[in-house]
């Protein structure tokens, strides 16, 4: 709650009149309309891409579906500013709304793909088989049955996409699209007046709360867990279009960034091997610390959201999602203020940086935990309680192991996102500690693309390792 408290104090620093003046400016309404339109368009596109690719990988006989499943997740590791640079190098005129829409869609659709794929692997296939036995085609079964089963996972993923778009700074700044984050940055840098920027940050928090409330209403009920692997649906005549579509997504989301990296690497590099390894080690260390702390914070919130109802639980869930709408620069400045004034011994330490990651990316873990726990059969918890174990012991020894695949998926998502986070890392990292993201930004900011290429390449490798391990683990536990 520290960043939110900072925003509230800073917003009312000059009184309520200044707050109303900033809120009722035409520029504020314009920024809100632009941000909401971009978030809605990207979320809709990611829902379509994420659901279709997840179904192709998990439920169809798509050729090479295992390799495709791994590759389709990797765009999540591509920072939006890297994707923006690569696309601008290819098409300099690709700016404004459509440029930001393309880049953010290509780096965000895995937020939907991962939870939907997990839901498809654990959903009960008997319901679909009954529908097909009653004469429904595979297409009608997908729209009438399968979509109902995966709707909670899809809406949770869509919420994460919308919040990510609202808080993104890299893509919108490079594409010169004026959204809330760019407006906040301009206010900080142009006038050095933090009050209007804090007020705009509060507007982002309100938008995040509204999105979270809407997601809760659209979530629906989670289907039961299946005890056997679902039957693969033959694509038949649609196999060639499915392969072509999957290849097109991979080409746009991975092909363009990788081709640019290869070109930059071929142009030469000034990065020393020892410096690159040290930077990679720092990245893994801070990202792992952030992922661990975030999961610790997310477990009680996600379990309560899945198993209990009430104003307190809803309030906790809403509060956990609020931080994800804040730009990293806002969270970073809030924690700089907090560290200097309240806990100077933690300022510029890994602990403070890990806490910033937890504030920013808690919804990634909460959504994963909540979805995984909702899929776990509660009857086993009832059996544990009947044998004399308390509620806390039951959740630790029964609920958490049952939900382990989803919890690990959330940890992987947080790790990947921490590894590529930039603004908060720039402000809060310990002195002398550079990450792959900060080095990449430093090099690309001065146009040294060849020097930046090794850091970008290693960042993709660091992100690929947990994706591969997680994919194999999920396949093993869901068979």
Phi, psi and omega per residue, in radians:
X1 nan -0.108 -3.106
X2 -1.013 -0.874 3.125
X3 -1.055 -0.658 3.133
X4 -1.169 -0.692 3.078
X5 -1.106 -0.703 3.093
X6 -1.067 -0.779 3.130
X7 -1.077 -0.744 -3.117
X8 -1.126 -0.795 -3.131
X9 -1.119 -0.789 -3.110
X10 -1.183 -0.630 -3.107
X11 -1.127 -0.688 -3.086
X12 -1.707 0.340 -3.131
X13 -1.068 -0.565 -3.133
X14 -1.879 0.180 3.109
X15 1.723 2.981 -3.074
X16 -1.212 -0.485 -3.125
X17 -1.086 -0.701 3.128
X18 -1.164 -0.641 3.112
X19 -1.075 -0.846 -3.129
X20 -1.133 -0.626 -3.137
X21 -1.093 -0.760 -3.140
X22 -1.223 -0.704 -3.100
X23 -1.129 -0.625 -3.051
X24 -1.640 0.189 3.039
X25 -1.248 2.575 3.104
X26 -1.117 -0.544 3.126
X27 -1.118 -0.659 3.126
X28 -1.111 -0.771 3.104
X29 -1.119 -0.662 3.132
X30 -1.145 -0.778 3.111
X31 -1.099 -0.692 3.134
X32 -1.122 -0.784 -3.137
X33 -1.104 -0.755 3.137
X34 -1.115 -0.782 -3.102
X35 -1.146 -0.761 -3.137
X36 -1.155 -0.709 3.126
X37 -1.110 -0.761 3.119
X38 -1.132 -0.776 3.141
X39 -1.093 -0.725 -3.138
X40 -1.148 -0.763 -3.121
X41 -1.155 -0.785 -3.140
X42 -1.157 -0.712 -3.140
X43 -1.103 -0.762 3.121
X44 -1.080 -0.775 3.134
X45 -1.138 -0.698 3.140
X46 -1.193 -0.608 3.080
X47 -1.095 -0.765 3.125
X48 -1.128 -0.887 -3.124
X49 -1.113 -0.790 -3.076
X50 -1.135 -0.789 -3.125
X51 -1.170 -0.790 -3.100
X52 -1.150 -0.794 -3.139
X53 -1.173 -0.652 3.098
X54 -1.112 -0.755 3.126
X55 -1.123 -0.727 3.138
X56 -1.090 -0.696 -3.081
X57 -1.324 -0.670 -3.014
X58 -1.647 -0.679 -2.942
X59 -1.944 -0.150 -3.075
X60 -1.910 3.050 3.079
X61 -1.710 0.648 3.122
X62 -0.990 2.231 3.104
X63 -1.080 2.354 3.134
X64 1.171 0.539 -3.032
X65 -1.144 -0.524 3.139
X66 -1.172 -0.833 3.095
X67 -1.120 -0.703 3.120
X68 -1.091 -0.656 3.132
X69 -1.070 -0.665 3.108
X70 -1.263 -0.815 -3.076
X71 -1.140 -0.615 -3.112
X72 -1.179 -0.363 3.129
X73 -1.474 -0.458 -3.010
X74 -1.049 -0.530 3.095
X75 -1.001 -0.355 3.085
X76 -1.081 -0.442 -3.130
X77 -1.496 -0.116 -3.124
X78 -1.518 1.986 3.101
X79 -1.032 2.560 -3.100
X80 -1.089 -0.569 -3.140
X81 -1.259 -0.533 3.065
X82 -1.214 -0.803 3.093
X83 -1.048 -0.679 3.115
X84 -1.110 -0.762 3.110
X85 -1.059 -0.783 -3.082
X86 -1.152 -0.685 3.136
X87 -1.262 -0.619 3.091
X88 -1.186 -0.588 3.074
X89 -1.152 -0.566 3.141
X90 -1.430 -0.715 -3.089
X91 -2.385 1.509 -3.068
X92 -1.008 -0.447 -3.123
X93 -1.436 -0.023 -3.083
X94 -1.445 1.360 -3.139
X95 -2.212 -3.140 3.117
X96 1.353 -2.698 -3.042
X97 -1.033 -0.857 -3.023
X98 -1.225 -0.557 3.054
X99 -1.152 -0.812 3.104
X100 -1.121 -0.686 3.116
X101 -1.059 -0.809 -3.110
X102 -1.108 -0.873 -3.081
X103 -1.107 -0.827 -3.087
X104 -1.195 -0.593 3.076
X105 -1.133 -0.765 -3.076
X106 -1.202 -0.488 3.135
X107 -1.684 -0.143 -3.028
X108 -1.912 -0.351 -3.041
X109 -1.055 -0.455 3.069
X110 -1.082 -0.365 3.056
X111 -1.058 -0.504 3.070
X112 -1.566 -0.726 -3.081
X113 -1.004 -0.811 -3.049
X114 -1.097 -0.942 3.136
X115 -1.157 -0.595 3.124
X116 -1.192 -0.722 3.100
X117 -1.072 -0.725 3.097
X118 -1.115 -0.697 3.122
X119 -1.163 -0.676 3.123
X120 -1.162 -0.618 3.141
X121 -1.216 -0.526 -3.057
X122 -1.811 -0.124 -3.125
X123 -1.208 2.620 -3.131
X124 -1.276 2.024 -3.117
X125 -1.308 -0.216 -3.085
X126 -1.085 -0.619 -3.119
X127 -1.112 -0.741 3.121
X128 -1.178 -0.668 3.138
X129 -1.133 -0.659 3.085
X130 -1.103 -0.743 3.139
X131 -1.076 -0.745 3.140
X132 -1.217 -0.575 3.117
X133 -1.200 -0.355 3.109
X134 -1.559 0.144 3.035
X135 1.731 0.050 3.130
X136 -1.360 2.467 3.107
X137 -1.296 2.939 3.128
X138 -1.067 -0.622 -3.138
X139 -1.181 -0.805 3.118
X140 -1.151 -0.630 3.093
X141 -1.115 -0.689 3.129
X142 -1.076 -0.833 -3.068
X143 -1.323 -0.561 -3.060
X144 -1.631 -0.421 -3.062
X145 -2.084 -0.977 -3.038
X146 -1.074 -0.771 -3.123
X147 -1.095 -0.583 3.084
X148 -1.138 -0.654 -3.121
X149 -1.221 -0.605 -3.055
X150 -1.731 0.027 -3.081
X151 -1.026 -0.738 3.102
X152 -1.032 -0.767 3.135
X153 -1.156 -0.709 -3.124
X154 -1.163 -0.733 3.134
X155 -1.184 -0.632 3.076
X156 -1.114 -0.761 3.090
X157 -1.131 -0.704 3.094
X158 -1.091 -0.639 3.082
X159 -1.098 -0.756 3.123
X160 -1.087 -0.695 3.104
X161 -1.084 -0.827 -3.116
X162 -1.069 -0.751 3.128
X163 -1.170 -0.659 3.114
X164 -1.107 -0.742 -3.138
X165 -1.137 -0.749 3.139
X166 -1.080 -0.567 -3.065
X167 -1.689 -0.077 -3.076
X168 -1.240 2.438 3.089
X169 -2.048 -0.652 -3.030
X170 -1.059 -0.928 -3.062
X171 -1.180 -0.798 -3.067
X172 -1.178 -0.569 3.122
X173 -1.240 -0.744 3.129
X174 -1.171 -0.657 -3.135
X175 -1.481 0.040 3.095
X176 0.951 0.785 3.077
X177 -1.872 2.058 -3.053
X178 -1.345 1.759 3.058
X179 -2.014 -3.092 -3.091
X180 -1.028 -0.773 -3.082
X181 -1.101 -0.713 3.101
X182 -1.180 -0.624 3.071
X183 -1.119 -0.703 3.100
X184 -1.131 -0.784 -3.141
X185 -1.090 -0.736 3.134
X186 -1.107 -0.679 3.131
X187 -1.141 -0.747 3.119
X188 -1.116 -0.851 -2.990
X189 -1.427 -0.625 -3.031
X190 -1.391 -0.688 -3.058
X191 -2.028 -0.180 -3.076
X192 0.990 0.422 3.111
X193 -1.848 1.933 -3.018
X194 -1.489 -0.218 -3.095
X195 -1.143 -0.922 3.100
X196 -1.042 -0.657 3.122
X197 -1.126 -0.687 3.107
X198 -1.143 -0.659 3.112
X199 -1.132 -0.744 3.075
X200 -1.099 -0.629 3.073
X201 -1.089 -0.665 3.084
X202 -1.113 -0.632 3.090
X203 -1.098 -0.696 3.085
X204 -1.079 -0.686 3.107
X205 -1.097 -0.744 3.116
X206 -1.084 -0.754 3.098
X207 -1.070 -0.685 3.117
X208 -1.111 -0.714 3.123
X209 -1.135 -0.742 3.118
X210 -1.093 -0.720 3.102
X211 -1.095 -0.739 -3.117
X212 -1.141 -0.724 3.100
X213 -1.095 -0.758 3.105
X214 -1.096 -0.669 3.120
X215 -1.143 -0.676 3.123
X216 -1.102 -0.663 -3.140
X217 -1.246 -0.557 -3.097
X218 -1.589 -0.089 -2.995
X219 -1.115 -0.805 -3.109
X220 1.337 -3.005 -3.119
X221 -1.665 2.539 3.132
X222 -1.512 2.390 3.125
X223 -1.247 2.937 -3.134
X224 -1.280 2.864 -3.107
X225 -1.555 2.341 3.113
X226 -1.477 2.610 3.138
X227 -1.689 -0.021 -3.121
X228 -2.509 2.808 -3.111
X229 -1.240 2.360 -3.126
X230 -1.192 2.703 3.130
X231 -1.301 2.397 3.099
X232 -1.251 2.341 3.136
X233 -1.554 2.138 3.110
X234 -1.193 2.332 -3.130
X235 -1.353 -0.489 3.124
X236 1.066 -2.230 -3.117
X237 -1.196 -0.261 3.128
X238 -1.519 0.035 -3.066
X239 -1.122 -0.770 -3.113
X240 -1.134 -0.837 3.065
X241 -1.050 -0.620 3.133
X242 -1.151 -0.770 3.106
X243 -1.112 -0.758 -3.137
X244 -1.123 -0.724 3.125
X245 -1.140 -0.754 3.103
X246 -1.089 -0.739 3.116
X247 -1.110 -0.661 3.132
X248 -1.135 -0.741 3.103
X249 -1.067 -0.799 3.140
X250 -1.129 -0.659 3.133
X251 -1.110 -0.782 -3.109
X252 -1.272 -0.719 -3.046
X253 -1.437 -0.596 -3.116
X254 -1.993 -0.657 -3.048
X255 -1.056 -0.811 -3.114
X256 -1.127 -0.867 3.101
X257 -1.078 -0.743 -3.120
X258 -1.143 -0.721 3.117
X259 -1.077 -0.703 3.105
X260 -1.151 -0.700 3.111
X261 -1.093 -0.736 3.120
X262 -1.074 -0.724 3.130
X263 -1.126 -0.728 3.126
X264 -1.182 -0.692 3.120
X265 -1.125 -0.663 3.128
X266 -1.174 -0.447 -3.139
X267 -1.317 -0.191 3.124
X268 1.932 2.771 -3.100
X269 -2.518 2.555 3.087
X270 -1.841 0.120 -3.095
X271 -1.354 2.257 3.083
X272 -1.412 2.545 -3.081
X273 -1.068 -0.757 -3.138
X274 -1.114 -0.727 3.115
X275 -1.111 -0.682 -3.140
X276 -1.155 -0.765 3.124
X277 -1.139 -0.714 3.121
X278 -1.109 -0.736 3.119
X279 -1.135 -0.699 3.093
X280 -1.109 -0.718 3.099
X281 -1.095 -0.727 3.084
X282 -1.065 -0.705 -3.133
X283 -1.094 -0.817 3.141
X284 -1.094 -0.715 -3.089
X285 -1.145 -0.847 -3.089
X286 -1.262 -0.613 3.119
X287 -1.189 -0.695 3.102
X288 -1.144 -0.708 3.101
X289 -1.092 -0.764 3.114
X290 -1.123 -0.711 -3.140
X291 -1.145 -0.741 -3.132
X292 -1.115 -0.823 -3.130
X293 -1.134 -0.668 -3.136
X294 -1.133 -0.734 3.120
X295 -1.132 -0.683 3.112
X296 -1.060 -0.744 3.111
X297 -1.221 -0.583 -3.024
X298 -1.373 -0.501 -3.050
X299 -0.978 -0.948 -3.129
X300 -1.104 -0.677 -3.120
X301 -1.171 -0.813 -3.121
X302 -1.134 -0.705 3.136
X303 -1.165 -0.778 3.123
X304 -1.108 -0.713 -3.129
X305 -1.123 -0.542 -3.126
X306 -1.457 -0.493 -2.986
X307 -1.927 -0.329 -3.055
X308 -2.299 2.779 3.073
X309 -2.192 2.843 3.116
X310 2.430 2.830 -3.099
X311 -1.051 -0.676 -3.112
X312 -1.122 -0.778 3.138
X313 -1.139 -0.771 3.113
X314 -1.081 -0.695 3.114
X315 -1.116 -0.722 3.111
X316 -1.106 -0.728 -3.134
X317 -1.174 -0.733 3.113
X318 -1.088 -0.730 3.140
X319 -1.117 -0.632 -3.130
X320 -1.176 -0.520 -3.118
X321 -1.487 -0.308 -3.057
X322 -1.104 -0.702 -3.087
X323 -1.131 -0.463 -3.090
X324 -1.215 -0.370 3.124
X325 -1.466 -0.235 -3.127
X326 -1.367 2.384 3.036
X327 -1.093 2.602 3.137
X328 -1.011 -0.579 -3.132
X329 -1.160 -0.608 3.123
X330 -1.209 -0.803 3.100
X331 -1.096 -0.731 3.137
X332 -1.079 -0.807 3.134
X333 -1.136 -0.645 3.104
X334 -1.099 -0.739 -3.123
X335 -1.325 -0.488 3.004
X336 -1.097 -0.810 3.094
X337 -1.034 -0.808 -3.122
X338 -1.144 -0.751 -3.113
X339 -1.139 -0.739 -3.110
X340 -1.229 -0.713 -3.035
X341 -1.489 -0.615 -2.976
X342 -1.931 -0.882 -3.071
X343 -2.196 1.261 -3.098
X344 -1.097 -0.451 -3.139
X345 -1.217 -0.323 3.114
X346 -1.721 -0.138 -3.100
X347 -1.146 2.336 -3.116
X348 1.007 0.801 3.011
X349 -2.117 2.846 3.101
X350 -1.085 -0.573 3.140
X351 -1.097 -0.765 3.119
X352 -1.146 -0.695 3.116
X353 -1.152 -0.720 3.103
X354 -1.096 -0.658 3.100
X355 -1.140 -0.669 3.084
X356 -1.081 -0.745 3.093
X357 -1.070 -0.699 -3.139
X358 -1.114 -0.703 3.108
X359 -1.108 -0.766 -3.059
X360 -1.275 -0.665 -2.924
X361 -2.055 0.253 3.092
X362 -0.982 -0.684 3.134
X363 -1.037 -0.548 3.109
X364 -1.041 -0.759 -3.127
X365 -1.341 -0.691 -3.125
X366 -1.085 -0.785 3.130
X367 -1.071 -0.747 -3.138
X368 -1.141 -0.777 -3.141
X369 -1.134 -0.803 -3.124
X370 -1.059 -0.792 3.138
X371 -1.135 -0.733 -3.126
X372 -1.157 -0.745 3.139
X373 -1.181 -0.649 3.118
X374 -1.105 -0.543 3.112
X375 -1.377 -0.358 -3.124
X376 -1.287 2.314 -3.107
X377 -1.148 2.117 -3.117
X378 -1.201 -0.261 -3.115
X379 -1.084 -0.561 3.116
X380 -1.188 -0.574 3.057
X381 -1.180 -0.677 3.105
X382 -1.096 -0.700 3.109
X383 -1.090 -0.756 3.128
X384 -1.089 -0.726 3.123
X385 -1.152 -0.634 3.138
X386 -1.192 -0.383 3.106
X387 -1.522 0.089 3.021
X388 1.786 -0.008 3.120
X389 -1.408 2.501 3.133
X390 -1.280 3.021 -3.102
X391 -1.120 -0.770 -3.115
X392 -1.132 -0.772 3.133
X393 -1.129 -0.665 3.117
X394 -1.102 -0.780 -3.126
X395 -1.159 -0.611 -3.129
X396 -1.313 -0.715 -3.030
X397 -1.645 -0.340 -3.081
X398 -2.042 -0.984 -3.043
X399 -1.127 -0.834 -3.095
X400 -1.096 -0.811 3.087
X401 -1.066 -0.659 3.114
X402 -1.126 -0.622 -3.095
X403 -1.631 0.167 -3.035
X404 -0.958 -0.750 3.129
X405 -1.021 -0.776 3.130
X406 -1.193 -0.625 3.109
X407 -1.144 -0.725 3.096
X408 -1.155 -0.618 3.064
X409 -1.083 -0.740 3.081
X410 -1.104 -0.721 3.109
X411 -1.092 -0.705 3.116
X412 -1.135 -0.733 3.102
X413 -1.055 -0.774 -3.132
X414 -1.151 -0.735 3.128
X415 -1.028 -0.829 -3.133
X416 -1.065 -0.745 -3.085
X417 -1.248 -0.653 3.076
X418 -1.107 -0.681 -3.078
X419 -1.099 -0.529 -3.093
X420 -1.840 0.033 3.137
X421 -1.172 2.464 -3.037
X422 -2.071 -1.042 -2.963
X423 -1.037 -0.871 -3.135
X424 -1.131 -0.620 3.128
X425 -1.139 -0.701 3.106
X426 -1.056 -0.666 -3.069
X427 -1.443 -0.556 -2.920
X428 -1.976 -0.154 -3.084
X429 -1.115 2.571 3.101
X430 -1.023 2.618 -3.131
X431 -1.025 2.261 3.130
X432 1.486 -0.046 -3.141
X433 -1.783 1.959 3.096
X434 -1.896 2.545 3.068
X435 -1.932 2.979 3.108
X436 -1.052 -0.659 -3.131
X437 -1.164 -0.782 -3.111
X438 -1.182 -0.697 3.102
X439 -1.165 -0.683 3.120
X440 -1.101 -0.764 3.130
X441 -1.148 -0.723 -3.140
X442 -1.051 -0.723 -3.117
X443 -1.272 -0.779 -3.087
X444 -1.256 -0.466 -3.140
X445 -1.112 -0.513 3.120
X446 -1.772 0.181 3.089
X447 1.376 0.249 -3.141
X448 -1.516 1.206 -3.047
X449 -1.138 -0.647 3.139
X450 -1.127 -0.712 3.105
X451 -1.224 -0.497 -3.136
X452 -1.380 -0.430 -3.030
X453 -0.987 -0.792 3.134
X454 -1.035 -0.677 3.139
X455 -1.168 -0.694 3.094
X456 -1.140 -0.721 -3.138
X457 -1.121 -0.765 3.132
X458 -1.170 -0.615 3.091
X459 -1.067 -0.705 3.093
X460 -1.137 -0.664 3.118
X461 -1.160 -0.787 3.118
X462 -1.021 -0.689 3.140
X463 -1.304 -0.507 -3.093
X464 -1.256 -0.572 -3.071
X465 -1.062 -0.939 3.114
X466 -1.120 -0.538 3.112
X467 -1.105 -0.761 3.137
X468 -1.171 -0.815 -3.133
X469 -1.081 -0.764 -3.140
X470 -1.124 -0.714 3.133
X471 -1.060 -0.791 3.134
X472 -1.150 -0.677 -3.137
X473 -1.136 -0.782 -3.139
X474 -1.102 -0.661 3.110
X475 -1.148 -0.620 3.139
X476 -1.221 -0.702 -3.056
X477 -1.470 -0.258 -3.104
X478 -1.791 0.041 3.105
X479 -1.401 nan nan
